[in-house]
């Protein structure tokens, strides 16, 4: 199975926290969830560009990245179906799906 990153964009909280938690539990029970993270608001962002450090997000935008989820799916169509069921997609936010090319998973249990 391939891995896909699902980037969640929202101009505000799209769906309730309980809906997002339930969606994550559903993905875990289906055996497709690799990892998921909710991000704090864009106002907490700090941008680094070369030697310049700026408080705030990289760009001013109506929709900002609200979270990221990594899932395993048979193909892009299966990943898109997972994304369609995300509360962010159902309540007016946008969801972007990208194949994961590679990465490193750190084993912190050692």
N, CA, C and O atoms as a MOPAC input file, in Angstrom:
PM7 MOZYME 1SCF
protein

 N      0.83500 1    -1.19100 1     0.00000 1
 C      0.00000 1     0.00000 1     0.00000 1
 C      0.87200 1     1.24300 1     0.00000 1
 O      1.95000 1     1.26700 1     0.59400 1
 N      0.39500 1     2.25300 1    -0.66300 1
 C      1.10700 1     3.52900 1    -0.71100 1
 C      0.64600 1     4.42300 1     0.43700 1
 O     -0.43600 1     4.23800 1     0.99400 1
 N      1.48300 1     5.38600 1     0.77500 1
 C      1.10600 1     6.36500 1     1.79200 1
 C      0.75300 1     7.68200 1     1.11800 1
 O      1.35400 1     8.06900 1     0.11500 1
 N     -0.23400 1     8.35900 1     1.69200 1
 C     -0.70300 1     9.64300 1     1.18300 1
 C     -0.80600 1    10.62800 1     2.33400 1
 O     -1.25500 1    10.28300 1     3.42700 1
 N     -0.38400 1    11.86200 1     2.07400 1
 C     -0.57200 1    12.94900 1     3.03200 1
 C     -1.88700 1    13.63400 1     2.69700 1
 O     -2.14300 1    13.98100 1     1.54400 1
 N     -2.70500 1    13.82100 1     3.70200 1
 C     -3.94900 1    14.55900 1     3.54300 1
 C     -3.77800 1    15.85600 1     4.31800 1
 O     -3.73000 1    15.85700 1     5.54800 1
 N     -3.68600 1    16.96600 1     3.58200 1
 C     -3.51000 1    18.28400 1     4.18600 1
 C     -4.88000 1    18.91300 1     4.35400 1
 O     -5.64600 1    19.01900 1     3.39600 1
 N     -5.18600 1    19.32700 1     5.56600 1
 C     -6.49200 1    19.88600 1     5.87900 1
 C     -6.38700 1    21.40000 1     5.94000 1
 O     -5.63300 1    21.94900 1     6.74300 1
 N     -7.14300 1    22.06600 1     5.09200 1
 C     -7.16500 1    23.52400 1     5.05800 1
 C     -8.51400 1    23.99800 1     5.56500 1
 O     -9.54600 1    23.41500 1     5.23100 1
 N     -8.51400 1    25.05200 1     6.37000 1
 C     -9.77900 1    25.60100 1     6.85700 1
 C     -9.58000 1    27.06100 1     7.22000 1
 O     -8.51200 1    27.45100 1     7.69100 1
 N    -10.62600 1    27.88000 1     6.99600 1
 C    -10.56600 1    29.27500 1     7.42300 1
 C    -10.98900 1    29.38600 1     8.88000 1
 O    -10.77600 1    30.42600 1     9.50300 1
 N    -11.56600 1    28.36800 1     9.41800 1
 C    -11.92800 1    28.25300 1    10.83000 1
 C    -12.05500 1    26.75900 1    11.10000 1
 O    -11.80600 1    25.94400 1    10.21100 1
 N    -12.43200 1    26.40400 1    12.29000 1
 C    -12.58500 1    24.98600 1    12.59100 1
 C    -13.73400 1    24.43700 1    11.75900 1
 O    -14.87900 1    24.86300 1    11.91300 1
 N    -13.43200 1    23.50800 1    10.89300 1
 C    -14.43600 1    22.89100 1    10.02800 1
 C    -14.84800 1    21.56900 1    10.65400 1
 O    -14.11900 1    20.58100 1    10.57000 1
 N    -16.00100 1    21.55200 1    11.27300 1
 C    -16.43200 1    20.37800 1    12.01300 1
 C    -15.98900 1    20.50600 1    13.45900 1
 O    -15.10700 1    21.30400 1    13.77600 1
 N    -16.59500 1    19.72500 1    14.33000 1
 C    -16.25300 1    19.80200 1    15.75100 1
 C    -15.04400 1    18.93000 1    16.06000 1
 O    -14.68300 1    18.04500 1    15.28400 1
 N    -14.43400 1    19.19200 1    17.19400 1
 C    -13.32300 1    18.36400 1    17.63300 1
 C    -13.73100 1    16.90800 1    17.76500 1
 O    -12.96600 1    16.00600 1    17.42300 1
 N    -14.95300 1    16.67800 1    18.26700 1
 C    -15.44700 1    15.30400 1    18.40700 1
 C    -15.57800 1    14.62700 1    17.04500 1
 O    -15.28100 1    13.43900 1    16.91600 1
 N    -16.01900 1    15.37000 1    16.02900 1
 C    -16.13400 1    14.78400 1    14.68500 1
 C    -14.76300 1    14.39700 1    14.14100 1
 O    -14.61000 1    13.34100 1    13.52900 1
 N    -13.76400 1    15.25500 1    14.36500 1
 C    -12.40400 1    14.93300 1    13.91800 1
 C    -11.86000 1    13.73600 1    14.69300 1
 O    -11.21900 1    12.85700 1    14.11600 1
 N    -12.11600 1    13.70200 1    16.00600 1
 C    -11.66200 1    12.56500 1    16.81200 1
 C    -12.30400 1    11.26500 1    16.33800 1
 O    -11.63300 1    10.23800 1    16.23600 1
 N    -13.61200 1    11.31200 1    16.04900 1
 C    -14.30700 1    10.11400 1    15.58000 1
 C    -13.76800 1     9.67100 1    14.22400 1
 O    -13.59300 1     8.47700 1    13.97600 1
 N    -13.50500 1    10.64100 1    13.34700 1
 C    -12.94000 1    10.31100 1    12.03400 1
 C    -11.58600 1     9.62100 1    12.20700 1
 O    -11.30200 1     8.63300 1    11.52900 1
 N    -10.75000 1    10.13600 1    13.11100 1
 C     -9.44500 1     9.52100 1    13.36500 1
 C     -9.61600 1     8.10700 1    13.91500 1
 O     -8.89300 1     7.19600 1    13.51200 1
 N    -10.57000 1     7.91600 1    14.83400 1
 C    -10.81900 1     6.56800 1    15.36600 1
 C    -11.27500 1     5.62300 1    14.25900 1
 O    -10.85600 1     4.46700 1    14.21000 1
 N    -12.13500 1     6.12000 1    13.37300 1
 C    -12.60200 1     5.29600 1    12.25200 1
 C    -11.43900 1     4.86300 1    11.36500 1
 O    -11.37700 1     3.71100 1    10.93600 1
 N    -10.51200 1     5.79300 1    11.08900 1
 C     -9.35500 1     5.46100 1    10.25400 1
 C     -8.43800 1     4.47000 1    10.95900 1
 O     -7.88000 1     3.57500 1    10.32300 1
 N     -8.28000 1     4.62800 1    12.28300 1
 C     -7.47000 1     3.67400 1    13.04300 1
 C     -8.09700 1     2.28400 1    12.99300 1
 O     -7.40200 1     1.29500 1    12.75900 1
 N     -9.39900 1     2.20900 1    13.20900 1
 C    -10.08400 1     0.91400 1    13.19400 1
 C    -10.02300 1     0.26100 1    11.81500 1
 O     -9.99100 1    -0.96500 1    11.70900 1
 N    -10.00600 1     1.07700 1    10.76000 1
 C     -9.90500 1     0.55000 1     9.39600 1
 C     -8.47600 1     0.13100 1     9.05500 1
 O     -8.24200 1    -0.50500 1     8.02800 1
 N     -7.52200 1     0.48800 1     9.91700 1
 C     -6.13000 1     0.11500 1     9.69700 1
 C     -5.40500 1     0.94600 1     8.65800 1
 O     -4.38900 1     0.50600 1     8.12000 1
 N     -5.90700 1     2.15200 1     8.35900 1
 C     -5.26700 1     2.98100 1     7.33000 1
 C     -4.52100 1     4.18800 1     7.90000 1
 O     -3.73300 1     4.81100 1     7.18900 1
 N     -4.75500 1     4.52600 1     9.16200 1
 C     -4.11400 1     5.69900 1     9.76700 1
 C     -2.65600 1     5.40200 1    10.08500 1
 O     -2.35100 1     4.41300 1    10.75000 1
 N     -1.76300 1     6.25200 1     9.61400 1
 C     -0.35100 1     6.16300 1     9.97200 1
 C     -0.05500 1     7.18100 1    11.06100 1
 O      0.55800 1     6.84900 1    12.07500 1
 N     -0.49100 1     8.43000 1    10.85300 1
 C     -0.28900 1     9.50600 1    11.82800 1
 C     -1.24300 1    10.64200 1    11.50000 1
 O     -1.68700 1    10.78700 1    10.36000 1
 N     -1.55300 1    11.44400 1    12.50700 1
 C     -2.39300 1    12.62000 1    12.28600 1
 C     -2.04100 1    13.67300 1    13.32200 1
 O     -1.75200 1    13.36300 1    14.47700 1
 N     -2.07100 1    14.92100 1    12.88600 1
 C     -1.74000 1    16.02600 1    13.76800 1
 C     -2.65300 1    17.20400 1    13.47900 1
 O     -2.83300 1    17.58500 1    12.32200 1
 N     -3.22700 1    17.78000 1    14.52200 1
 C     -3.94000 1    19.05000 1    14.40300 1
 C     -2.92500 1    20.14400 1    14.70800 1
 O     -2.09100 1    19.99100 1    15.60000 1
 N     -2.99200 1    21.22500 1    13.98200 1
 C     -2.06400 1    22.33200 1    14.19100 1
 C     -2.75100 1    23.45900 1    14.94800 1
 O     -3.95900 1    23.65900 1    14.81800 1
 N     -1.97500 1    24.19600 1    15.74100 1
 C     -2.51300 1    25.38300 1    16.38900 1
 C     -2.80700 1    26.42500 1    15.32000 1
 O     -2.40800 1    26.25900 1    14.16700 1
 N     -3.49200 1    27.48300 1    15.68700 1
 C     -3.91000 1    28.50300 1    14.71900 1
 C     -2.71200 1    29.13900 1    14.02200 1
 O     -1.59500 1    29.12100 1    14.53800 1
 N     -2.96400 1    29.69800 1    12.84800 1
 C     -1.90500 1    30.32400 1    12.04400 1
 C     -1.22600 1    31.46300 1    12.79300 1
 O     -0.06900 1    31.77900 1    12.51500 1
 N     -1.92300 1    32.07900 1    13.73200 1
 C     -1.32800 1    33.17500 1    14.50000 1
 C     -0.14300 1    32.71200 1    15.33600 1
 O      0.67300 1    33.53300 1    15.75400 1
 N     -0.03600 1    31.41200 1    15.58700 1
 C      1.07900 1    30.89100 1    16.38300 1
 C      2.29200 1    30.54800 1    15.51900 1
 O      3.33600 1    30.15900 1    16.04400 1
 N      2.16300 1    30.68800 1    14.20500 1
 C      3.24300 1    30.30800 1    13.28500 1
 C      4.41400 1    31.28700 1    13.35600 1
 O      4.23900 1    32.47000 1    13.64600 1
 N      5.58400 1    30.77500 1    13.09100 1
 C      6.78600 1    31.58400 1    12.90800 1
 C      7.41600 1    31.12300 1    11.60600 1
 O      7.60600 1    29.92600 1    11.39000 1
 N      7.74000 1    32.07000 1    10.74300 1
 C      8.27800 1    31.74800 1     9.43000 1
 C      9.76800 1    32.06000 1     9.38900 1
 O     10.19100 1    33.13400 1     9.81400 1
 N     10.56400 1    31.12300 1     8.87700 1
 C     12.00300 1    31.30300 1     8.70900 1
 C     12.29600 1    31.30600 1     7.22200 1
 O     11.92900 1    30.37100 1     6.50900 1
 N     12.95600 1    32.35500 1     6.75000 1
 C     13.36100 1    32.46000 1     5.35000 1
 C     14.79200 1    32.97900 1     5.32700 1
 O     15.03700 1    34.16800 1     5.52800 1
 N     15.73600 1    32.07000 1     5.07700 1
 C     17.14000 1    32.46200 1     5.15000 1
 C     17.47000 1    32.85700 1     6.58200 1
 O     17.26300 1    32.07500 1     7.51000 1
 N     17.98600 1    34.07900 1     6.76200 1
 C     18.31400 1    34.57900 1     8.09600 1
 C     17.16700 1    35.35000 1     8.73600 1
 O     17.29200 1    35.81400 1     9.87000 1
 N     16.05300 1    35.49200 1     8.02800 1
 C     14.93100 1    36.28600 1     8.52100 1
 C     13.91600 1    35.40100 1     9.23500 1
 O     13.48500 1    34.37500 1     8.70900 1
 N     13.54400 1    35.81400 1    10.43700 1
 C     12.52400 1    35.11700 1    11.21600 1
 C     11.37300 1    36.08500 1    11.42700 1
 O     11.56900 1    37.19100 1    11.93000 1
 N     10.15900 1    35.66400 1    11.03900 1
 C      8.99000 1    36.53000 1    11.10500 1
 C      7.88100 1    35.83500 1    11.87500 1
 O      7.58700 1    34.66400 1    11.63100 1
 N      7.26100 1    36.56100 1    12.81100 1
 C      6.09300 1    36.01400 1    13.49500 1
 C      4.93900 1    35.95100 1    12.51700 1
 O      4.73800 1    36.86700 1    11.72000 1
 N      4.18700 1    34.87700 1    12.57800 1
 C      3.01400 1    34.73700 1    11.72900 1
 C      3.25800 1    33.75900 1    10.60400 1
 O      4.38100 1    33.30700 1    10.38200 1
 N      2.17900 1    33.43500 1     9.88900 1
 C      2.28300 1    32.47000 1     8.79300 1
 C      3.04900 1    33.03800 1     7.60900 1
 O      3.26300 1    34.24600 1     7.51300 1
 N      3.46000 1    32.14800 1     6.70700 1
 C      4.23300 1    32.52400 1     5.52500 1
 C      3.46600 1    33.47700 1     4.62900 1
 O      4.03000 1    34.44600 1     4.12200 1
 N      2.18500 1    33.20900 1     4.43100 1
 C      1.35800 1    34.07300 1     3.58500 1
 C      0.04100 1    34.34700 1     4.29400 1
 O     -0.42700 1    33.53600 1     5.09300 1
 N     -0.54800 1    35.49400 1     3.99400 1
 C     -1.89500 1    35.76900 1     4.47200 1
 C     -2.85700 1    35.07500 1     3.53000 1
 O     -2.83800 1    35.31800 1     2.32300 1
 N     -3.68300 1    34.22700 1     4.06900 1
 C     -4.62200 1    33.48800 1     3.23600 1
 C     -5.90200 1    33.24600 1     4.01500 1
 O     -5.90000 1    33.18500 1     5.24500 1
 N     -6.98900 1    33.11200 1     3.28000 1
 C     -8.26400 1    32.80600 1     3.92100 1
 C     -8.21800 1    31.41700 1     4.53900 1
 O     -8.64700 1    31.22700 1     5.67700 1
 N     -7.70400 1    30.45700 1     3.80000 1
 C     -7.58800 1    29.09700 1     4.31100 1
 C     -6.14100 1    28.81000 1     4.68500 1
 O     -5.22000 1    29.12500 1     3.93300 1
 N     -5.95300 1    28.21400 1     5.84300 1
 C     -4.61800 1    27.86400 1     6.31400 1
 C     -4.59000 1    26.37600 1     6.62800 1
 O     -5.63700 1    25.75000 1     6.79600 1
 N     -3.39700 1    25.81800 1     6.70500 1
 C     -3.27900 1    24.40300 1     7.05400 1
 C     -3.69100 1    24.23400 1     8.51100 1
 O     -3.09700 1    24.83000 1     9.40900 1
 N     -4.70400 1    23.42300 1     8.73200 1
 C     -5.22500 1    23.18700 1    10.07700 1
 C     -4.75000 1    21.85000 1    10.63800 1
 O     -4.78600 1    21.63000 1    11.84900 1
 N     -4.30400 1    20.95900 1     9.75100 1
 C     -3.85100 1    19.65600 1    10.20800 1
 C     -3.30800 1    18.83200 1     9.06600 1
 O     -3.43300 1    19.19500 1     7.89700 1
 N     -2.70400 1    17.71900 1     9.42400 1
 C     -2.15300 1    16.80400 1     8.43100 1
 C     -2.39100 1    15.37900 1     8.91300 1
 O     -2.30500 1    15.08200 1    10.10400 1
 N     -2.68400 1    14.52600 1     7.97800 1
 C     -2.94400 1    13.11900 1     8.27400 1
 C     -2.19100 1    12.28900 1     7.23400 1
 O     -2.23400 1    12.59500 1     6.04300 1
 N     -1.51500 1    11.25900 1     7.67900 1
 C     -0.85000 1    10.33100 1     6.76800 1
 C     -1.63000 1     9.02100 1     6.82000 1
 O     -1.84100 1     8.45200 1     7.89100 1
 N     -2.05600 1     8.55100 1     5.64800 1
 C     -2.82800 1     7.31000 1     5.57400 1
 C     -2.17600 1     6.35400 1     4.58400 1
 O     -1.39600 1     6.76300 1     3.72400 1
 N     -2.50600 1     5.08600 1     4.72000 1
 C     -2.11000 1     4.08300 1     3.73800 1
 C     -3.34500 1     3.71600 1     2.93600 1
 O     -4.41200 1     3.46000 1     3.49500 1
 N     -3.18900 1     3.69400 1     1.62400 1
 C     -4.31100 1     3.38100 1     0.74600 1
 C     -3.80000 1     2.61800 1    -0.46700 1
 O     -2.63700 1     2.74400 1    -0.85100 1
 N     -4.67800 1     1.83200 1    -1.05900 1
 C     -4.30600 1     1.01800 1    -2.21600 1
 C     -3.89400 1     1.87400 1    -3.40100 1
 O     -2.99000 1     1.51100 1    -4.15300 1
 N     -4.56400 1     3.01700 1    -3.56700 1
 C     -4.26800 1     3.89700 1    -4.69000 1
 C     -4.84200 1     5.28400 1    -4.40000 1
 O     -5.44800 1     5.51200 1    -3.35300 1
 N     -4.64200 1     6.20100 1    -5.34200 1
 C     -5.10200 1     7.57500 1    -5.14700 1
 C     -6.60900 1     7.63700 1    -4.94600 1
 O     -7.08600 1     8.40400 1    -4.11000 1
 N     -7.36500 1     6.84500 1    -5.69600 1
 C     -8.82500 1     6.86800 1    -5.54100 1
 C     -9.24300 1     6.49800 1    -4.12000 1
 O    -10.15400 1     7.10900 1    -3.56100 1
 N     -8.58800 1     5.51300 1    -3.54300 1
 C     -8.90400 1     5.11700 1    -2.16500 1
 C     -8.52800 1     6.22500 1    -1.18600 1
 O     -9.25600 1     6.47700 1    -0.22600 1
 N     -7.39100 1     6.89200 1    -1.42200 1
 C     -6.98200 1     8.01000 1    -0.56500 1
 C     -7.96400 1     9.17500 1    -0.68200 1
 O     -8.26900 1     9.83400 1     0.31200 1
 N     -8.45500 1     9.42600 1    -1.89100 1
 C     -9.43200 1    10.50300 1    -2.08700 1
 C    -10.73900 1    10.19700 1    -1.35700 1
 O    -11.37900 1    11.10600 1    -0.82700 1
 N    -11.13100 1     8.94300 1    -1.32600 1
 C    -12.35000 1     8.56300 1    -0.59400 1
 C    -12.17200 1     8.80800 1     0.90100 1
 O    -13.09300 1     9.27900 1     1.56900 1
 N    -10.99400 1     8.49200 1     1.42400 1
 C    -10.69900 1     8.77500 1     2.82800 1
 C    -10.79300 1    10.28000 1     3.06900 1
 O    -11.38300 1    10.71700 1     4.05700 1
 N    -10.21700 1    11.06400 1     2.17700 1
 C    -10.21600 1    12.52400 1     2.32400 1
 C    -11.62800 1    13.10000 1     2.27000 1
 O    -11.94600 1    14.02400 1     3.01800 1
 N    -12.46600 1    12.57200 1     1.40600 1
 C    -13.85200 1    13.06800 1     1.27800 1
 C    -14.63100 1    12.94400 1     2.58000 1
 O    -15.53400 1    13.73600 1     2.84600 1
 N    -14.28200 1    11.95300 1     3.38800 1
 C    -15.00100 1    11.72000 1     4.63400 1
 C    -14.47400 1    12.54500 1     5.80000 1
 O    -15.02200 1    12.47500 1     6.90100 1
 N    -13.42300 1    13.32300 1     5.57800 1
 C    -12.87500 1    14.14600 1     6.64500 1
 C    -13.82300 1    15.30400 1     6.94300 1
 O    -14.34400 1    15.92000 1     6.01400 1
 N    -14.05800 1    15.61500 1     8.22900 1
 C    -14.94800 1    16.73300 1     8.56400 1
 C    -14.54600 1    18.05200 1     7.90200 1
 O    -15.41700 1    18.85500 1     7.56700 1
 N    -13.25900 1    18.29100 1     7.70800 1
 C    -12.83600 1    19.53400 1     7.04400 1
 C    -13.41400 1    19.62500 1     5.64300 1
 O    -13.83900 1    20.69800 1     5.21500 1
 N    -13.43500 1    18.51000 1     4.92500 1
 C    -13.97500 1    18.50400 1     3.56100 1
 C    -15.49500 1    18.64400 1     3.57400 1
 O    -16.06800 1    19.27400 1     2.68500 1
 N    -16.14200 1    18.06300 1     4.56900 1
 C    -17.60900 1    18.08900 1     4.62700 1
 C    -18.16700 1    19.43000 1     5.08700 1
 O    -19.33000 1    19.72900 1     4.81500 1
 N    -17.37100 1    20.24700 1     5.77700 1
 C    -17.87300 1    21.50000 1     6.34100 1
 C    -17.21600 1    22.73700 1     5.74200 1
 O    -17.01700 1    23.73000 1     6.44200 1
 N    -16.88300 1    22.69200 1     4.47800 1
 C    -16.44000 1    23.90100 1     3.79600 1
 C    -14.95200 1    24.13800 1     3.72100 1
 O    -14.52200 1    25.07900 1     3.05300 1
 N    -14.14400 1    23.32500 1     4.37900 1
 C    -12.70000 1    23.45300 1     4.23500 1
 C    -12.24600 1    22.68500 1     3.00500 1
 O    -13.03600 1    21.97400 1     2.38400 1
 N    -10.99200 1    22.82500 1     2.65800 1
 C    -10.42500 1    22.09000 1     1.52800 1
 C     -9.49900 1    21.00600 1     2.05800 1
 O     -8.88900 1    21.15800 1     3.11600 1
 N     -9.40300 1    19.92300 1     1.32000 1
 C     -8.52500 1    18.82100 1     1.68000 1
 C     -7.67000 1    18.50200 1     0.46300 1
 O     -8.19300 1    18.23400 1    -0.61900 1
 N     -6.36400 1    18.53200 1     0.64300 1
 C     -5.42400 1    18.24000 1    -0.44600 1
 C     -4.78300 1    16.88400 1    -0.18000 1
 O     -4.36100 1    16.60200 1     0.94200 1
 N     -4.71100 1    16.05400 1    -1.19700 1
 C     -4.12600 1    14.71900 1    -1.06200 1
 C     -2.88100 1    14.65100 1    -1.93300 1
 O     -2.91700 1    14.99100 1    -3.11600 1
 N     -1.77300 1    14.20500 1    -1.33100 1
 C     -0.51800 1    14.04600 1    -2.08000 1
 C      0.12700 1    12.71300 1    -1.73600 1
 O      0.13500 1    12.30800 1    -0.57400 1
 N      0.66600 1    12.02800 1    -2.73800 1
 C      1.42300 1    10.81100 1    -2.43700 1
 C      2.66600 1    11.16500 1    -1.61400 1
 O      3.31000 1    12.18500 1    -1.85700 1
 N      2.99100 1    10.31800 1    -0.64800 1
 C      4.20100 1    10.50400 1     0.15200 1
 C      5.33200 1     9.82100 1    -0.59900 1
 O      5.23800 1     8.64300 1    -0.94400 1
 N      6.39900 1    10.56500 1    -0.84800 1
 C      7.52100 1    10.02800 1    -1.61500 1
 C      8.51900 1     9.30000 1    -0.73500 1
 O      9.12800 1     8.32100 1    -1.16700 1
 N      8.68700 1     9.75200 1     0.45600 1
 C      9.65100 1     9.14000 1     1.35800 1
 C      9.59900 1     9.83400 1     2.69200 1
 O      8.85200 1    10.79700 1     2.86600 1
 N     10.37300 1     9.36500 1     3.62500 1
 C     10.37900 1     9.99800 1     4.93400 1
 C     11.15800 1     9.17500 1     5.92900 1
 O     11.73100 1     8.13500 1     5.60500 1
 N     11.16500 1     9.66700 1     7.14100 1
 C     11.86500 1     9.00900 1     8.23000 1
 C     10.90500 1     8.92100 1     9.40800 1
 O     10.28500 1     9.91500 1     9.78600 1
 N     10.78600 1     7.74600 1     9.97900 1
 C     10.00300 1     7.57100 1    11.19200 1
 C     10.99200 1     7.29800 1    12.31300 1
 O     11.78900 1     6.36400 1    12.23200 1
 N     10.94000 1     8.10100 1    13.34500 1
 C     11.86800 1     7.97600 1    14.46200 1
 C     11.25700 1     7.05800 1    15.51300 1
 O     10.13000 1     7.27400 1    15.95700 1
 N     12.00100 1     6.04100 1    15.90600 1
 C     11.55400 1     5.13900 1    16.96300 1
 C     12.04700 1     5.70000 1    18.28700 1
 O     13.23000 1     5.59200 1    18.61100 1
 N     11.15000 1     6.29300 1    19.04500 1
 C     11.52200 1     6.91700 1    20.31900 1
 C     11.47800 1     5.93400 1    21.48400 1
 O     11.74100 1     6.31300 1    22.62500 1
 N     11.15300 1     4.69400 1    21.20700 1
 C     11.06200 1     3.71200 1    22.28700 1
 C     12.42800 1     3.16700 1    22.69100 1
 O     12.53900 1     2.47600 1    23.70400 1
 N     13.45400 1     3.46400 1    21.92800 1
 C     14.79000 1     2.95800 1    22.23400 1
 C     15.54900 1     3.87000 1    23.13700 1
 O     16.69300 1     3.58100 1    23.48600 1

